[in-house]
């Protein structure tokens, strides 16, 4: 699986990386050349720089209008951190 999350950031959810475990997706940030787990913090380039967890980043890019494949991949990704934000649950903010 490879589902684009944010073209502008070069971000996608994928199961095609060595870091993936048990068929669960990982967040790939092409511009940063890294794979990111839901609990890890990433920087959003802004002025000032904003830090957020990868799970929160994924949740910000998913809405009820997103394609079903993206919603499913985002839910699987975020489920790896059950205590963290979950897509479409209102916990992302």
Biopython code that builds the backbone (N, CA, C, O; Angstrom):
import numpy as np
from Bio.PDB.StructureBuilder import StructureBuilder

atoms = [
    (1, "UNK", "N", (0.840, -1.168, 0.000)),
    (1, "UNK", "CA", (0.000, 0.000, 0.000)),
    (1, "UNK", "C", (0.893, 1.242, 0.000)),
    (1, "UNK", "O", (1.935, 1.286, 0.655)),
    (2, "UNK", "N", (0.458, 2.226, -0.740)),
    (2, "UNK", "CA", (1.128, 3.540, -0.744)),
    (2, "UNK", "C", (0.051, 4.565, -1.025)),
    (2, "UNK", "O", (-0.434, 4.662, -2.153)),
    (3, "UNK", "N", (-0.331, 5.333, -0.017)),
    (3, "UNK", "CA", (-1.423, 6.299, -0.142)),
    (3, "UNK", "C", (-0.897, 7.682, 0.217)),
    (3, "UNK", "O", (-0.391, 7.906, 1.316)),
    (4, "UNK", "N", (-1.027, 8.601, -0.730)),
    (4, "UNK", "CA", (-0.544, 9.966, -0.521)),
    (4, "UNK", "C", (-1.384, 10.654, 0.543)),
    (4, "UNK", "O", (-2.613, 10.654, 0.480)),
    (5, "UNK", "N", (-0.711, 11.234, 1.511)),
    (5, "UNK", "CA", (-1.363, 11.978, 2.580)),
    (5, "UNK", "C", (-1.322, 13.474, 2.272)),
    (5, "UNK", "O", (-2.332, 14.168, 2.395)),
    (6, "UNK", "N", (-0.156, 13.962, 1.872)),
    (6, "UNK", "CA", (0.020, 15.387, 1.558)),
    (6, "UNK", "C", (1.103, 15.519, 0.491)),
    (6, "UNK", "O", (2.292, 15.385, 0.781)),
    (7, "UNK", "N", (0.682, 15.781, -0.738)),
    (7, "UNK", "CA", (1.653, 15.906, -1.830)),
    (7, "UNK", "C", (2.649, 17.022, -1.570)),
    (7, "UNK", "O", (3.839, 16.879, -1.851)),
    (8, "UNK", "N", (2.165, 18.125, -1.037)),
    (8, "UNK", "CA", (3.019, 19.295, -0.780)),
    (8, "UNK", "C", (4.193, 18.953, 0.129)),
    (8, "UNK", "O", (5.300, 19.456, -0.064)),
    (9, "UNK", "N", (3.950, 18.095, 1.123)),
    (9, "UNK", "CA", (4.995, 17.703, 2.073)),
    (9, "UNK", "C", (5.728, 16.430, 1.649)),
    (9, "UNK", "O", (6.693, 16.024, 2.296)),
    (10, "UNK", "N", (5.276, 15.803, 0.568)),
    (10, "UNK", "CA", (5.873, 14.534, 0.165)),
    (10, "UNK", "C", (5.600, 13.447, 1.194)),
    (10, "UNK", "O", (6.438, 12.575, 1.425)),
    (11, "UNK", "N", (4.413, 13.504, 1.816)),
    (11, "UNK", "CA", (4.061, 12.576, 2.885)),
    (11, "UNK", "C", (3.080, 11.524, 2.377)),
    (11, "UNK", "O", (2.112, 11.836, 1.684)),
    (12, "UNK", "N", (3.353, 10.275, 2.736)),
    (12, "UNK", "CA", (2.406, 9.218, 2.393)),
    (12, "UNK", "C", (2.459, 8.108, 3.431)),
    (12, "UNK", "O", (3.448, 7.949, 4.147)),
    (13, "UNK", "N", (1.379, 7.350, 3.496)),
    (13, "UNK", "CA", (1.305, 6.181, 4.358)),
    (13, "UNK", "C", (1.602, 4.964, 3.506)),
    (13, "UNK", "O", (1.064, 4.823, 2.408)),
    (14, "UNK", "N", (2.463, 4.078, 4.010)),
    (14, "UNK", "CA", (2.877, 2.942, 3.202)),
    (14, "UNK", "C", (3.170, 1.718, 4.059)),
    (14, "UNK", "O", (3.520, 1.823, 5.234)),
    (15, "UNK", "N", (3.018, 0.570, 3.439)),
    (15, "UNK", "CA", (3.444, -0.688, 4.057)),
    (15, "UNK", "C", (4.638, -1.259, 3.299)),
    (15, "UNK", "O", (5.024, -2.409, 3.505)),
    (16, "UNK", "N", (5.213, -0.449, 2.427)),
    (16, "UNK", "CA", (6.301, -0.895, 1.555)),
    (16, "UNK", "C", (7.681, -0.463, 2.031)),
    (16, "UNK", "O", (8.602, -0.333, 1.224)),
    (17, "UNK", "N", (7.834, -0.240, 3.329)),
    (17, "UNK", "CA", (9.117, 0.176, 3.893)),
    (17, "UNK", "C", (9.581, -0.865, 4.905)),
    (17, "UNK", "O", (8.753, -1.524, 5.535)),
    (18, "UNK", "N", (10.893, -1.021, 5.071)),
    (18, "UNK", "CA", (11.397, -1.993, 6.047)),
    (18, "UNK", "C", (10.915, -1.721, 7.475)),
    (18, "UNK", "O", (10.837, -2.649, 8.280)),
    (19, "UNK", "N", (10.595, -0.477, 7.800)),
    (19, "UNK", "CA", (10.168, -0.136, 9.159)),
    (19, "UNK", "C", (8.757, -0.631, 9.489)),
    (19, "UNK", "O", (8.365, -0.642, 10.656)),
    (20, "UNK", "N", (8.006, -1.032, 8.495)),
    (20, "UNK", "CA", (6.638, -1.508, 8.724)),
    (20, "UNK", "C", (6.657, -2.826, 9.480)),
    (20, "UNK", "O", (7.499, -3.693, 9.243)),
    (21, "UNK", "N", (5.697, -2.952, 10.404)),
    (21, "UNK", "CA", (5.591, -4.183, 11.191)),
    (21, "UNK", "C", (4.179, -4.738, 11.071)),
    (21, "UNK", "O", (3.197, -4.010, 11.221)),
    (22, "UNK", "N", (4.090, -6.019, 10.802)),
    (22, "UNK", "CA", (2.800, -6.688, 10.807)),
    (22, "UNK", "C", (1.789, -6.137, 9.830)),
    (22, "UNK", "O", (0.585, -6.244, 10.065)),
    (23, "UNK", "N", (2.245, -5.552, 8.741)),
    (23, "UNK", "CA", (1.325, -5.016, 7.749)),
    (23, "UNK", "C", (0.727, -3.665, 8.093)),
    (23, "UNK", "O", (-0.118, -3.159, 7.354)),
    (24, "UNK", "N", (1.151, -3.069, 9.207)),
    (24, "UNK", "CA", (0.651, -1.746, 9.586)),
    (24, "UNK", "C", (1.464, -0.668, 8.877)),
    (24, "UNK", "O", (2.679, -0.803, 8.734)),
    (25, "UNK", "N", (0.808, 0.392, 8.435)),
    (25, "UNK", "CA", (1.523, 1.425, 7.684)),
    (25, "UNK", "C", (2.444, 2.285, 8.544)),
    (25, "UNK", "O", (2.292, 2.382, 9.762)),
    (26, "UNK", "N", (3.388, 2.893, 7.869)),
    (26, "UNK", "CA", (4.314, 3.864, 8.452)),
    (26, "UNK", "C", (4.130, 5.171, 7.683)),
    (26, "UNK", "O", (3.755, 5.153, 6.511)),
    (27, "UNK", "N", (4.391, 6.295, 8.333)),
    (27, "UNK", "CA", (4.356, 7.585, 7.647)),
    (27, "UNK", "C", (5.721, 7.828, 7.028)),
    (27, "UNK", "O", (6.731, 7.846, 7.732)),
    (28, "UNK", "N", (5.754, 8.012, 5.742)),
    (28, "UNK", "CA", (6.999, 8.307, 5.017)),
    (28, "UNK", "C", (7.007, 9.783, 4.662)),
    (28, "UNK", "O", (6.064, 10.292, 4.056)),
    (29, "UNK", "N", (8.081, 10.469, 5.042)),
    (29, "UNK", "CA", (8.283, 11.873, 4.686)),
    (29, "UNK", "C", (9.446, 11.922, 3.709)),
    (29, "UNK", "O", (10.610, 11.889, 4.108)),
    (30, "UNK", "N", (9.122, 12.001, 2.440)),
    (30, "UNK", "CA", (10.151, 11.962, 1.397)),
    (30, "UNK", "C", (11.131, 13.124, 1.504)),
    (30, "UNK", "O", (12.338, 12.936, 1.349)),
    (31, "UNK", "N", (10.614, 14.334, 1.773)),
    (31, "UNK", "CA", (11.497, 15.502, 1.841)),
    (31, "UNK", "C", (12.522, 15.375, 2.962)),
    (31, "UNK", "O", (13.634, 15.893, 2.857)),
    (32, "UNK", "N", (12.144, 14.687, 4.031)),
    (32, "UNK", "CA", (13.046, 14.491, 5.169)),
    (32, "UNK", "C", (13.806, 13.176, 5.060)),
    (32, "UNK", "O", (14.728, 12.925, 5.836)),
    (33, "UNK", "N", (13.424, 12.334, 4.102)),
    (33, "UNK", "CA", (14.002, 11.006, 3.899)),
    (33, "UNK", "C", (13.931, 10.179, 5.179)),
    (33, "UNK", "O", (14.930, 9.623, 5.635)),
    (34, "UNK", "N", (12.703, 10.109, 5.759)),
    (34, "UNK", "CA", (12.556, 9.339, 6.989)),
    (34, "UNK", "C", (11.184, 8.676, 7.083)),
    (34, "UNK", "O", (10.211, 9.123, 6.476)),
    (35, "UNK", "N", (11.138, 7.604, 7.860)),
    (35, "UNK", "CA", (9.907, 6.912, 8.204)),
    (35, "UNK", "C", (9.595, 7.275, 9.648)),
    (35, "UNK", "O", (10.493, 7.305, 10.490)),
    (36, "UNK", "N", (8.325, 7.549, 9.940)),
    (36, "UNK", "CA", (7.973, 8.104, 11.242)),
    (36, "UNK", "C", (6.848, 7.295, 11.896)),
    (36, "UNK", "O", (5.833, 6.995, 11.267)),
    (37, "UNK", "N", (7.049, 6.950, 13.167)),
    (37, "UNK", "CA", (6.031, 6.278, 13.965)),
    (37, "UNK", "C", (5.053, 7.305, 14.527)),
    (37, "UNK", "O", (5.409, 8.477, 14.644)),
    (38, "UNK", "N", (3.831, 6.900, 14.878)),
    (38, "UNK", "CA", (2.820, 7.849, 15.350)),
    (38, "UNK", "C", (3.228, 8.683, 16.558)),
    (38, "UNK", "O", (2.792, 9.827, 16.688)),
    (39, "UNK", "N", (4.056, 8.132, 17.445)),
    (39, "UNK", "CA", (4.428, 8.848, 18.673)),
    (39, "UNK", "C", (5.565, 9.854, 18.478)),
    (39, "UNK", "O", (5.826, 10.679, 19.354)),
    (40, "UNK", "N", (6.227, 9.782, 17.348)),
    (40, "UNK", "CA", (7.374, 10.675, 17.120)),
    (40, "UNK", "C", (6.914, 12.098, 16.800)),
    (40, "UNK", "O", (5.863, 12.310, 16.196)),
    (41, "UNK", "N", (7.723, 13.054, 17.217)),
    (41, "UNK", "CA", (7.420, 14.452, 16.919)),
    (41, "UNK", "C", (8.076, 14.856, 15.610)),
    (41, "UNK", "O", (9.207, 14.474, 15.312)),
    (42, "UNK", "N", (7.338, 15.632, 14.845)),
    (42, "UNK", "CA", (7.855, 16.177, 13.590)),
    (42, "UNK", "C", (7.608, 17.680, 13.597)),
    (42, "UNK", "O", (6.701, 18.174, 14.268)),
    (43, "UNK", "N", (8.420, 18.388, 12.847)),
    (43, "UNK", "CA", (8.305, 19.843, 12.789)),
    (43, "UNK", "C", (7.515, 20.244, 11.564)),
    (43, "UNK", "O", (7.755, 19.752, 10.461)),
    (44, "UNK", "N", (6.577, 21.137, 11.768)),
    (44, "UNK", "CA", (5.837, 21.736, 10.667)),
    (44, "UNK", "C", (6.531, 23.066, 10.385)),
    (44, "UNK", "O", (6.630, 23.930, 11.256)),
    (45, "UNK", "N", (7.004, 23.209, 9.167)),
    (45, "UNK", "CA", (7.748, 24.420, 8.817)),
    (45, "UNK", "C", (6.776, 25.592, 8.789)),
    (45, "UNK", "O", (5.890, 25.672, 7.938)),
    (46, "UNK", "N", (6.961, 26.473, 9.717)),
    (46, "UNK", "CA", (6.132, 27.671, 9.842)),
    (46, "UNK", "C", (6.961, 28.692, 10.596)),
    (46, "UNK", "O", (8.107, 28.432, 10.962)),
    (47, "UNK", "N", (6.383, 29.832, 10.819)),
    (47, "UNK", "CA", (7.068, 30.856, 11.594)),
    (47, "UNK", "C", (6.172, 31.245, 12.755)),
    (47, "UNK", "O", (5.253, 32.038, 12.552)),
    (48, "UNK", "N", (6.380, 30.748, 13.928)),
    (48, "UNK", "CA", (7.480, 29.902, 14.384)),
    (48, "UNK", "C", (7.245, 28.432, 13.998)),
    (48, "UNK", "O", (6.144, 28.050, 13.602)),
    (49, "UNK", "N", (8.288, 27.631, 14.121)),
    (49, "UNK", "CA", (8.198, 26.206, 13.834)),
    (49, "UNK", "C", (7.236, 25.567, 14.836)),
    (49, "UNK", "O", (7.286, 25.854, 16.032)),
    (50, "UNK", "N", (6.366, 24.706, 14.334)),
    (50, "UNK", "CA", (5.381, 24.028, 15.180)),
    (50, "UNK", "C", (5.736, 22.548, 15.239)),
    (50, "UNK", "O", (5.917, 21.900, 14.209)),
    (51, "UNK", "N", (5.834, 22.021, 16.459)),
    (51, "UNK", "CA", (6.113, 20.594, 16.653)),
    (51, "UNK", "C", (4.812, 19.904, 16.991)),
    (51, "UNK", "O", (4.003, 20.414, 17.767)),
    (52, "UNK", "N", (4.616, 18.724, 16.392)),
    (52, "UNK", "CA", (3.446, 17.914, 16.700)),
    (52, "UNK", "C", (3.802, 16.452, 16.508)),
    (52, "UNK", "O", (4.794, 16.130, 15.854)),
    (53, "UNK", "N", (2.996, 15.568, 17.077)),
    (53, "UNK", "CA", (3.258, 14.150, 16.861)),
    (53, "UNK", "C", (2.861, 13.787, 15.436)),
    (53, "UNK", "O", (2.037, 14.455, 14.812)),
    (54, "UNK", "N", (3.456, 12.732, 14.947)),
    (54, "UNK", "CA", (3.133, 12.270, 13.601)),
    (54, "UNK", "C", (1.658, 11.874, 13.518)),
    (54, "UNK", "O", (1.021, 12.087, 12.487)),
    (55, "UNK", "N", (1.112, 11.304, 14.586)),
    (55, "UNK", "CA", (-0.309, 10.937, 14.588)),
    (55, "UNK", "C", (-1.181, 12.182, 14.426)),
    (55, "UNK", "O", (-2.163, 12.149, 13.685)),
    (56, "UNK", "N", (-0.840, 13.271, 15.101)),
    (56, "UNK", "CA", (-1.603, 14.513, 14.961)),
    (56, "UNK", "C", (-1.485, 15.052, 13.543)),
    (56, "UNK", "O", (-2.467, 15.544, 12.987)),
    (57, "UNK", "N", (-0.303, 14.967, 12.951)),
    (57, "UNK", "CA", (-0.086, 15.393, 11.564)),
    (57, "UNK", "C", (-0.992, 14.605, 10.624)),
    (57, "UNK", "O", (-1.642, 15.184, 9.754)),
    (58, "UNK", "N", (-1.034, 13.287, 10.799)),
    (58, "UNK", "CA", (-1.883, 12.447, 9.954)),
    (58, "UNK", "C", (-3.347, 12.846, 10.136)),
    (58, "UNK", "O", (-4.073, 12.997, 9.153)),
    (59, "UNK", "N", (-3.783, 13.017, 11.375)),
    (59, "UNK", "CA", (-5.176, 13.382, 11.646)),
    (59, "UNK", "C", (-5.558, 14.717, 11.005)),
    (59, "UNK", "O", (-6.682, 14.873, 10.528)),
    (60, "UNK", "N", (-4.643, 15.671, 10.989)),
    (60, "UNK", "CA", (-4.926, 16.976, 10.369)),
    (60, "UNK", "C", (-5.188, 16.863, 8.873)),
    (60, "UNK", "O", (-5.862, 17.710, 8.288)),
    (61, "UNK", "N", (-4.649, 15.809, 8.256)),
    (61, "UNK", "CA", (-4.772, 15.655, 6.810)),
    (61, "UNK", "C", (-5.876, 14.685, 6.391)),
    (61, "UNK", "O", (-5.985, 14.336, 5.216)),
    (62, "UNK", "N", (-6.686, 14.256, 7.341)),
    (62, "UNK", "CA", (-7.785, 13.339, 7.050)),
    (62, "UNK", "C", (-9.101, 13.981, 7.490)),
    (62, "UNK", "O", (-9.202, 14.536, 8.584)),
    (63, "UNK", "N", (-10.095, 13.897, 6.624)),
    (63, "UNK", "CA", (-11.426, 14.413, 6.956)),
    (63, "UNK", "C", (-12.463, 13.394, 6.508)),
    (63, "UNK", "O", (-12.132, 12.403, 5.857)),
    (64, "UNK", "N", (-13.700, 13.641, 6.855)),
    (64, "UNK", "CA", (-14.784, 12.741, 6.445)),
    (64, "UNK", "C", (-14.896, 12.680, 4.928)),
    (64, "UNK", "O", (-15.432, 11.713, 4.386)),
    (65, "UNK", "N", (-14.395, 13.706, 4.235)),
    (65, "UNK", "CA", (-14.445, 13.742, 2.772)),
    (65, "UNK", "C", (-13.250, 13.063, 2.110)),
    (65, "UNK", "O", (-13.203, 12.968, 0.883)),
    (66, "UNK", "N", (-12.286, 12.590, 2.892)),
    (66, "UNK", "CA", (-11.109, 11.915, 2.343)),
    (66, "UNK", "C", (-11.524, 10.589, 1.712)),
    (66, "UNK", "O", (-12.540, 10.006, 2.089)),
    (67, "UNK", "N", (-10.728, 10.115, 0.746)),
    (67, "UNK", "CA", (-11.028, 8.803, 0.155)),
    (67, "UNK", "C", (-11.028, 7.718, 1.238)),
    (67, "UNK", "O", (-10.242, 7.792, 2.183)),
    (68, "UNK", "N", (-11.894, 6.719, 1.111)),
    (68, "UNK", "CA", (-11.975, 5.655, 2.120)),
    (68, "UNK", "C", (-10.645, 4.954, 2.365)),
    (68, "UNK", "O", (-10.358, 4.555, 3.494)),
    (69, "UNK", "N", (-9.823, 4.797, 1.318)),
    (69, "UNK", "CA", (-8.526, 4.136, 1.485)),
    (69, "UNK", "C", (-7.622, 4.943, 2.407)),
    (69, "UNK", "O", (-6.889, 4.374, 3.216)),
    (70, "UNK", "N", (-7.673, 6.269, 2.286)),
    (70, "UNK", "CA", (-6.858, 7.134, 3.138)),
    (70, "UNK", "C", (-7.345, 7.070, 4.575)),
    (70, "UNK", "O", (-6.537, 6.974, 5.500)),
    (71, "UNK", "N", (-8.649, 7.123, 4.772)),
    (71, "UNK", "CA", (-9.201, 7.045, 6.126)),
    (71, "UNK", "C", (-8.805, 5.731, 6.785)),
    (71, "UNK", "O", (-8.389, 5.714, 7.943)),
    (72, "UNK", "N", (-8.934, 4.622, 6.044)),
    (72, "UNK", "CA", (-8.576, 3.313, 6.592)),
    (72, "UNK", "C", (-7.093, 3.238, 6.946)),
    (72, "UNK", "O", (-6.733, 2.743, 8.014)),
    (73, "UNK", "N", (-6.228, 3.732, 6.046)),
    (73, "UNK", "CA", (-4.779, 3.709, 6.305)),
    (73, "UNK", "C", (-4.435, 4.587, 7.496)),
    (73, "UNK", "O", (-3.609, 4.202, 8.324)),
    (74, "UNK", "N", (-5.051, 5.758, 7.601)),
    (74, "UNK", "CA", (-4.786, 6.664, 8.721)),
    (74, "UNK", "C", (-5.231, 6.037, 10.042)),
    (74, "UNK", "O", (-4.540, 6.158, 11.054)),
    (75, "UNK", "N", (-6.383, 5.367, 10.031)),
    (75, "UNK", "CA", (-6.861, 4.697, 11.252)),
    (75, "UNK", "C", (-5.913, 3.575, 11.664)),
    (75, "UNK", "O", (-5.623, 3.415, 12.850)),
    (76, "UNK", "N", (-5.433, 2.803, 10.703)),
    (76, "UNK", "CA", (-4.478, 1.742, 11.008)),
    (76, "UNK", "C", (-3.189, 2.315, 11.569)),
    (76, "UNK", "O", (-2.646, 1.807, 12.550)),
    (77, "UNK", "N", (-2.699, 3.387, 10.935)),
    (77, "UNK", "CA", (-1.461, 4.026, 11.379)),
    (77, "UNK", "C", (-1.604, 4.518, 12.824)),
    (77, "UNK", "O", (-0.771, 4.210, 13.676)),
    (78, "UNK", "N", (-2.649, 5.271, 13.087)),
    (78, "UNK", "CA", (-2.826, 5.862, 14.412)),
    (78, "UNK", "C", (-3.173, 4.819, 15.474)),
    (78, "UNK", "O", (-2.941, 5.050, 16.660)),
    (79, "UNK", "N", (-3.724, 3.677, 15.065)),
    (79, "UNK", "CA", (-4.064, 2.632, 16.029)),
    (79, "UNK", "C", (-2.820, 2.056, 16.709)),
    (79, "UNK", "O", (-2.929, 1.381, 17.732)),
    (80, "UNK", "N", (-1.646, 2.321, 16.146)),
    (80, "UNK", "CA", (-0.402, 1.850, 16.749)),
    (80, "UNK", "C", (-0.077, 2.622, 18.032)),
    (80, "UNK", "O", (0.812, 2.232, 18.788)),
    (81, "UNK", "N", (-0.799, 3.712, 18.270)),
    (81, "UNK", "CA", (-0.678, 4.514, 19.489)),
    (81, "UNK", "C", (-2.099, 4.806, 19.978)),
    (81, "UNK", "O", (-2.609, 5.909, 19.783)),
    (82, "UNK", "N", (-2.738, 3.819, 20.611)),
    (82, "UNK", "CA", (-4.144, 3.959, 20.986)),
    (82, "UNK", "C", (-4.453, 5.172, 21.867)),
    (82, "UNK", "O", (-5.561, 5.706, 21.825)),
    (83, "UNK", "N", (-3.481, 5.602, 22.659)),
    (83, "UNK", "CA", (-3.699, 6.747, 23.553)),
    (83, "UNK", "C", (-3.580, 8.075, 22.816)),
    (83, "UNK", "O", (-3.947, 9.119, 23.355)),
    (84, "UNK", "N", (-3.074, 8.043, 21.602)),
    (84, "UNK", "CA", (-2.845, 9.268, 20.838)),
    (84, "UNK", "C", (-4.060, 9.684, 20.031)),
    (84, "UNK", "O", (-5.117, 9.059, 20.111)),
    (85, "UNK", "N", (-3.899, 10.748, 19.250)),
    (85, "UNK", "CA", (-5.004, 11.227, 18.422)),
    (85, "UNK", "C", (-5.416, 10.179, 17.402)),
    (85, "UNK", "O", (-4.582, 9.428, 16.895)),
    (86, "UNK", "N", (-6.706, 10.133, 17.105)),
    (86, "UNK", "CA", (-7.256, 9.187, 16.138)),
    (86, "UNK", "C", (-8.028, 9.968, 15.067)),
    (86, "UNK", "O", (-8.698, 10.949, 15.388)),
    (87, "UNK", "N", (-7.942, 9.551, 13.817)),
    (87, "UNK", "CA", (-8.640, 10.265, 12.734)),
    (87, "UNK", "C", (-10.144, 10.317, 12.977)),
    (87, "UNK", "O", (-10.758, 9.342, 13.413)),
    (88, "UNK", "N", (-10.712, 11.467, 12.686)),
    (88, "UNK", "CA", (-12.160, 11.708, 12.734)),
    (88, "UNK", "C", (-12.775, 11.542, 14.114)),
    (88, "UNK", "O", (-13.989, 11.377, 14.231)),
    (89, "UNK", "N", (-11.955, 11.582, 15.167)),
    (89, "UNK", "CA", (-12.479, 11.388, 16.514)),
    (89, "UNK", "C", (-12.591, 12.695, 17.288)),
    (89, "UNK", "O", (-13.168, 12.724, 18.376)),
    (90, "UNK", "N", (-12.053, 13.759, 16.747)),
    (90, "UNK", "CA", (-12.030, 15.016, 17.471)),
    (90, "UNK", "C", (-10.826, 15.144, 18.387)),
    (90, "UNK", "O", (-10.664, 16.178, 19.035)),
    (91, "UNK", "N", (-9.969, 14.117, 18.464)),
    (91, "UNK", "CA", (-8.799, 14.151, 19.347)),
    (91, "UNK", "C", (-7.594, 14.805, 18.695)),
    (91, "UNK", "O", (-6.597, 15.064, 19.368)),
    (92, "UNK", "N", (-7.663, 15.076, 17.404)),
    (92, "UNK", "CA", (-6.477, 15.530, 16.680)),
    (92, "UNK", "C", (-6.010, 16.905, 17.117)),
    (92, "UNK", "O", (-4.823, 17.211, 17.006)),
    (93, "UNK", "N", (-6.897, 17.727, 17.602)),
    (93, "UNK", "CA", (-6.503, 19.103, 17.936)),
    (93, "UNK", "C", (-6.120, 19.247, 19.377)),
    (93, "UNK", "O", (-5.765, 20.341, 19.816)),
]
sb = StructureBuilder()
sb.init_structure("model")
sb.init_model(0)
sb.init_chain("A")
sb.init_seg("    ")
for serial, (resi, resn, name, xyz) in enumerate(atoms, 1):
    if name == "N":
        sb.init_residue(resn, " ", resi, " ")
    sb.init_atom(name, np.array(xyz, "f"), 0.0, 1.0, " ", f" {name:<3s}", serial, name[0])
structure = sb.get_structure()
